[in-house]
Amino acid sequence: MAEQIKATKREKAGKGASRAIRLQGSIPAVIYGDKKAPEMISLEEKVLVAEMNKKGLWTRQYEIDVDGKKHLVLCQDIQKHPVSNRPIHADFLRISKDSVLTMDIPLHFIGEDVCPGIKKGGVLNIVHRTLEVKCKADAIPEEFIVDLSTGEIGDSFDAFAIQLPADVKLTAQEDFTVATIVTAQEEVKEEAPAQTAAPAADAAAATAAPAQEEKKEEKK
């Protein structure tokens, strides 16, 4: 079920208008996508921060009530102040329950405390922390589990071995390793961290331009 958030429609964009909104304890944001016109909104900073502190921000559906008009969305991006790290702008991607999305779903590794290979001095080498999948908006998984409890030194854990719901499909056509158990002497190589864990929707790039233009204007 989608989380409920209340927001207010805003008429003005730009640096001055956004600063005024933040001084009132709110954050400027935009809702876009689903072949509809972008809608500029503001929501309470404390509400957004509370959601940021919860697990699964990028995969959680939200129903944003904008002065009585409801939008089903995913959080696509949150821009933060470079010094204070406080949110200063948010992007929400409008979806429908039948939307097919391309998502990065977090991997959750369990059983490390009982893993035989780690108990013998091995080290968990995480190669991927997310899996890219395609699924409908009403079937977005919160995470995928990788069970390490039987792993020995030299073992690898592959993407195709991870149990996925029937209506969730990996975008990769070939199998790949997400983690290995290596000796402590071996170099541990992890994938370069992604800039953001935000989800990507099919054709979202074409609809993201209004939000990017607004943020550019605010920085002027």
FIPA-552684 format. One record per residue: x, y, z of N, C-alpha, C in turn. Coordinates in steps of 0.2 Angstrom, whole numbers, padded with zeros to 4 digits, always signed. Last residue first. Layout:
# residues N
XYZXYZXYZ;...
***
This chain:
# residues 220
+0102+0148-0050+0104+0154-0053+0104+0160-0048;+0096+0137-0045+0103+0138-0043+0106+0145-0045;+0083+0137-0050+0084+0138-0043+0091+0140-0041;+0086+0132-0063+0084+0139-0062+0085+0141-0055;+0090+0119-0061+0095+0124-0064+0093+0131-0062;+0078+0114-0057+0083+0115-0052+0089+0119-0054;+0070+0115-0068+0068+0119-0063+0074+0120-0058;+0077+0107-0077+0077+0114-0079+0075+0118-0073;+0074+0095-0071+0081+0097-0071+0081+0104-0072;+0060+0094-0072+0063+0094-0066+0070+0097-0066;+0059+0093-0086+0056+0099-0083+0059+0100-0076;+0066+0081-0090+0069+0088-0092+0066+0093-0088;+0060+0069-0088+0064+0072-0082+0066+0079-0083;+0055+0063-0098+0050+0067-0094+0054+0070-0088;+0064+0055-0104+0061+0060-0108+0057+0065-0104;+0068+0047-0094+0073+0052-0096+0069+0057-0100;+0058+0037-0093+0059+0043-0088+0063+0048-0090;+0057+0026-0101+0055+0033-0104+0056+0039-0099;+0055+0016-0087+0056+0016-0094+0053+0023-0097;+0063+0023-0072+0057+0020-0076+0058+0021-0083;+0074+0020-0060+0074+0022-0066+0068+0019-0070;+0076+0024-0042+0074+0020-0047+0074+0023-0054;+0091+0029-0033+0085+0031-0036+0083+0026-0041;+0103+0029-0028+0100+0023-0028+0093+0024-0031;+0117+0037-0036+0110+0038-0032+0107+0031-0033;+0129+0034-0040+0128+0041-0038+0122+0041-0034;+0135+0018-0034+0131+0022-0039+0130+0029-0036;+0152+0013-0031+0145+0015-0029+0141+0019-0033;+0160+0001-0040+0160+0008-0039+0153+0010-0037;+0160-0016-0033+0158-0011-0038+0158-0004-0036;+0175-0021-0024+0168-0020-0024+0166-0015-0030;+0187-0032-0020+0185-0027-0025+0177-0027-0025;+0200-0036-0010+0192-0036-0010+0190-0030-0015;+0213-0046-0013+0211-0039-0013+0203-0040-0014;+0217-0059-0001+0215-0057-0008+0212-0050-0007;+0219-0062+0012+0225-0059+0008+0223-0056+0002;+0208-0068+0017+0210-0061+0019+0215-0058+0015;+0200-0076+0003+0204-0076+0009+0206-0069+0011;+0182-0074+0000+0189-0074-0002+0193-0074+0004;+0166-0076-0006+0170-0077+0000+0177-0078-0002;+0157-0064-0016+0162-0070-0016+0164-0070-0008;+0143-0058-0025+0147-0058-0020+0152-0065-0020;+0137-0058-0038+0136-0053-0034+0140-0052-0027;+0141-0063-0054+0142-0064-0047+0141-0058-0043;+0129-0067-0067+0135-0063-0065+0135-0064-0057;+0121-0073-0082+0122-0073-0075+0129-0069-0073;+0113-0062-0095+0118-0067-0093+0120-0067-0085;+0104-0052-0096+0103-0058-0100+0108-0064-0098;+0097-0042-0084+0103-0045-0087+0101-0051-0090;+0085-0039-0078+0086-0036-0084+0092-0039-0088;+0075-0051-0070+0081-0047-0070+0082-0044-0077;+0058-0048-0065+0063-0051-0070+0069-0047-0070;+0043-0053-0056+0049-0048-0056+0055-0052-0060;+0033-0061-0054+0032-0056-0059+0038-0050-0059;+0038-0071-0045+0036-0073-0052+0035-0067-0057;+0052-0065-0035+0045-0066-0036+0043-0067-0044;+0068-0073-0035+0064-0067-0037+0056-0069-0037;+0082-0079-0027+0075-0080-0028+0071-0074-0029;+0097-0080-0035+0093-0077-0030+0086-0078-0032;+0104-0086-0045+0102-0090-0040+0098-0087-0035;+0108-0076-0054+0102-0080-0056+0100-0085-0050;+0119-0070-0047+0112-0066-0048+0106-0071-0049;+0128-0080-0036+0127-0077-0042+0120-0074-0042;+0142-0081-0026+0135-0081-0025+0133-0077-0031;+0156-0092-0023+0153-0086-0026+0145-0087-0026;+0169-0099-0013+0162-0099-0016+0160-0092-0018;+0181-0096-0007+0181-0098-0014+0174-0098-0017;+0176-0103+0009+0181-0099+0005+0181-0101-0002;+0158-0106+0009+0165-0108+0010+0170-0103+0006;+0142-0103+0015+0147-0101+0010+0154-0103+0013;+0130-0105+0021+0133-0111+0019+0140-0110+0015;+0125-0092+0023+0126-0096+0029+0130-0103+0027;+0122-0081+0015+0129-0083+0016+0130-0089+0020;+0109-0077+0005+0110-0081+0011+0117-0084+0011;+0102-0063+0000+0107-0067-0002+0110-0071+0005;+0086-0056-0004+0090-0059+0001+0096-0063-0002;+0081-0040-0010+0082-0047-0011+0087-0050-0006;+0068-0028-0006+0075-0030-0006+0075-0038-0008;+0055-0024-0009+0059-0020-0005+0067-0021-0005;+0049-0026-0026+0052-0029-0020+0055-0024-0016;+0034-0020-0034+0041-0018-0032+0044-0022-0026;+0022-0022-0039+0025-0028-0037+0033-0026-0036;+0015-0011-0044+0012-0014-0038+0016-0020-0036;+0023-0008-0055+0023-0003-0050+0020-0006-0043;+0031-0023-0062+0025-0018-0062+0026-0014-0055;+0048-0024-0067+0042-0026-0063+0037-0021-0064;+0065-0028-0069+0059-0025-0072+0053-0028-0069;+0080-0024-0060+0075-0028-0062+0069-0024-0066;+0097-0025-0055+0092-0021-0059+0087-0026-0061;+0102-0026-0038+0100-0030-0044+0095-0025-0048;+0115-0020-0028+0109-0020-0030+0108-0024-0036;+0128-0022-0025+0124-0021-0019+0117-0020-0021;+0141-0033-0030+0135-0029-0032+0131-0028-0026;+0152-0038-0023+0153-0035-0030+0147-0031-0032;+0159-0040-0008+0153-0039-0011+0154-0035-0018;+0167-0052+0000+0168-0048-0005+0162-0046-0009;+0170-0057+0016+0165-0056+0011+0167-0051+0006;+0184-0068+0020+0181-0061+0019+0176-0061+0014;+0189-0081+0031+0188-0078+0024+0184-0071+0025;+0191-0087+0043+0196-0082+0041+0194-0078+0034;+0182-0096+0045+0189-0099+0044+0194-0094+0043;+0170-0089+0045+0173-0091+0052+0180-0094+0051;+0169-0088+0032+0171-0082+0036+0173-0084+0043;+0165-0101+0029+0171-0098+0026+0173-0092+0029;+0153-0103+0036+0159-0107+0038+0165-0104+0035;+0143-0091+0043+0146-0093+0037+0152-0097+0038;+0137-0085+0053+0137-0092+0054+0141-0095+0048;+0136-0071+0051+0139-0073+0057+0140-0081+0058;+0130-0070+0038+0137-0069+0039+0140-0071+0045;+0117-0071+0036+0120-0077+0038+0128-0076+0038;+0113-0060+0022+0112-0063+0029+0116-0069+0030;+0112-0045+0013+0116-0051+0014+0115-0054+0022;+0102-0039+0002+0103-0039+0009+0106-0046+0010;+0102-0027-0012+0103-0034-0009+0104-0034-0002;+0089-0016-0018+0095-0018-0014+0096-0025-0012;+0086-0014-0035+0083-0017-0029+0089-0018-0025;+0082-0003-0047+0088-0005-0044+0086-0007-0037;+0070-0005-0061+0072-0003-0054+0079-0006-0052;+0059+0000-0073+0066-0003-0072+0069-0001-0065;+0042-0004-0073+0048+0000-0071+0054-0004-0071;+0027-0002-0080+0032-0007-0080+0038-0003-0079;+0011+0003-0073+0017+0005-0076+0023-0001-0075;-0001-0001-0067+0001-0005-0073+0008-0003-0076;-0003+0009-0058-0002+0003-0055+0001-0002-0061;+0007+0023-0063+0001+0020-0063+0002+0013-0060;+0017+0038-0058+0016+0031-0061+0009+0029-0060;+0028+0051-0058+0021+0049-0058+0021+0042-0061;+0042+0054-0048+0040+0051-0054+0033+0048-0054;+0048+0068-0040+0044+0062-0039+0041+0060-0046;+0062+0076-0032+0058+0074-0039+0054+0068-0037;+0066+0089-0021+0064+0082-0022+0060+0081-0029;+0077+0100-0013+0073+0099-0018+0072+0091-0019;+0085+0100-0001+0083+0106-0004+0078+0106-0010;+0089+0091+0014+0086+0091+0007+0084+0098+0005;+0105+0094+0021+0098+0095+0022+0095+0094+0015;+0119+0096+0021+0116+0089+0019+0108+0089+0020;+0126+0107+0023+0121+0105+0029+0119+0098+0027;+0133+0108+0011+0136+0108+0017+0132+0105+0023;+0125+0105-0001+0132+0102+0000+0135+0103+0007;+0109+0100+0001+0113+0105+0002+0120+0103+0003;+0102+0088-0011+0104+0090-0004+0109+0096-0004;+0089+0081-0020+0094+0086-0020+0096+0088-0013;+0083+0066-0023+0082+0071-0018+0089+0075-0019;+0073+0057-0035+0079+0060-0034+0078+0065-0028;+0061+0049-0035+0066+0048-0041+0073+0052-0039;+0049+0041-0027+0054+0046-0026+0059+0045-0031;+0034+0038-0037+0040+0035-0034+0045+0041-0033;+0016+0040-0035+0023+0042-0037+0028+0037-0034;+0000+0045-0038+0004+0039-0036+0011+0040-0039;-0009+0059-0032-0004+0057-0037+0000+0050-0035;-0024+0068-0030-0019+0062-0028-0015+0060-0034;-0030+0083-0025-0028+0079-0031-0023+0074-0029;-0030+0090-0012-0036+0086-0014-0035+0081-0020;-0018+0096-0013-0024+0100-0012-0030+0096-0014;-0011+0083-0017-0009+0090-0018-0016+0093-0018;-0005+0069-0010-0012+0073-0010-0010+0080-0011;+0004+0056-0016+0004+0063-0014-0003+0066-0015;+0007+0040-0011+0002+0044-0014+0002+0051-0011;+0022+0031-0015+0019+0036-0012+0012+0039-0015;+0031+0016-0014+0026+0020-0018+0023+0025-0013;+0048+0013-0013+0042+0014-0009+0037+0018-0013;+0061+0013-0017+0056+0007-0020+0049+0008-0017;+0068+0022-0011+0068+0023-0018+0063+0017-0021;+0067+0019+0003+0065+0025+0000+0063+0025-0007;+0071+0008+0011+0067+0007+0005+0064+0013+0002;+0069+0014+0028+0072+0009+0023+0067+0009+0017;+0069+0031+0033+0066+0024+0032+0069+0020+0027;+0074+0043+0031+0077+0039+0036+0074+0032+0037;+0066+0049+0021+0073+0048+0020+0076+0043+0025;+0054+0051+0029+0054+0046+0024+0061+0044+0022;+0059+0062+0037+0056+0055+0040+0056+0050+0035;+0061+0071+0027+0067+0069+0031+0065+0062+0034;+0048+0074+0023+0052+0071+0019+0058+0068+0022;+0043+0079+0035+0039+0073+0032+0044+0070+0028;+0050+0090+0037+0051+0085+0042+0048+0079+0040;+0047+0098+0026+0053+0096+0027+0054+0090+0032;+0031+0097+0018+0035+0098+0024+0042+0095+0024;+0032+0101+0001+0029+0097+0006+0034+0099+0012;+0025+0109-0014+0030+0109-0009+0027+0104-0003;+0026+0107-0033+0023+0106-0026+0028+0108-0021;+0022+0107-0050+0026+0110-0044+0023+0110-0038;+0020+0095-0061+0016+0099-0056+0021+0101-0051;+0021+0092-0079+0024+0092-0072+0020+0097-0068;+0008+0084-0088+0012+0090-0087+0015+0090-0080;+0010+0067-0093+0006+0072-0090+0011+0078-0089;+0017+0054-0095+0014+0058-0101+0009+0064-0099;+0022+0050-0084+0016+0047-0086+0012+0051-0091;+0030+0065-0076+0030+0058-0079+0023+0056-0081;+0032+0073-0060+0032+0073-0067+0031+0066-0070;+0032+0084-0047+0029+0078-0049+0029+0078-0057;+0044+0093-0037+0040+0092-0043+0038+0085-0044;+0047+0104-0023+0047+0097-0026+0043+0098-0033;+0053+0113-0009+0050+0113-0016+0052+0106-0019;+0049+0110+0008+0054+0108+0003+0051+0109-0004;+0047+0120+0023+0045+0115+0018+0050+0115+0012;+0049+0130+0032+0050+0123+0034+0047+0118+0029;+0050+0143+0027+0043+0141+0030+0043+0133+0033;+0061+0143+0020+0061+0147+0027+0055+0145+0030;+0058+0136+0009+0062+0132+0014+0062+0136+0021;+0050+0146+0002+0047+0139+0004+0051+0136+0010;+0060+0155+0000+0054+0157+0004+0051+0151+0007;+0068+0148-0009+0071+0150-0003+0065+0152+0002;+0059+0147-0020+0061+0141-0017+0064+0142-0010;+0059+0160-0024+0053+0157-0022+0054+0151-0018;+0072+0162-0028+0069+0166-0023+0063+0163-0020;+0075+0153-0038+0078+0153-0032+0075+0157-0026;+0060+0145-0046+0066+0150-0046+0069+0150-0039;+0042+0146-0048+0048+0142-0047+0054+0147-0046;+0025+0147-0041+0032+0150-0043+0038+0145-0043;+0015+0140-0036+0014+0143-0043+0021+0146-0045;+0012+0124-0029+0016+0130-0029+0015+0133-0036;+0001+0114-0019+0003+0116-0026+0007+0123-0025;+0007+0104-0006+0003+0110-0008+0006+0112-0015;+0004+0088+0001+0008+0093-0002+0004+0099-0004;+0005+0073+0011+0001+0079+0009+0006+0084+0007;+0006+0056+0008+0009+0062+0010+0005+0068+0007;+0005+0038+0012+0001+0045+0011+0005+0051+0013;+0012+0024+0004+0012+0029+0009+0008+0036+0007;+0002+0011-0004+0006+0017-0005+0006+0021+0002;+0004-0006+0000+0000+0000+0000+0004+0006+0000;
***
